[in-house]
Amino acid sequence: MNDLIPLPSVGKPRKAEALDARLIAAAPDLLNALDGLLDYLRDYDADYPEAAPIFGKARAAIAKATGENA
């Protein structure tokens, strides 16, 4: 039996809806963890220029989540 049952109002499978709900619930913790990691690793940004793209992506994700780039 297929456990992906489309919801009439949204058209999204219930499994996807549950995954979305878990991600939304975890978002504040994920944001806090990412912000803490960036703070902890800020000195490595200059020491490891090859890591600059990932630091930039992390900063962009934080800005997007907090509305700083709006």
PyMOL commands that set and color helices and strands:
alter all, ss='L'
color gray80, all
select helices_A, chain A and resi 14-47+49-66
alter helices_A, ss='H'
color red, helices_A
deselect
rebuild
show_as cartoon
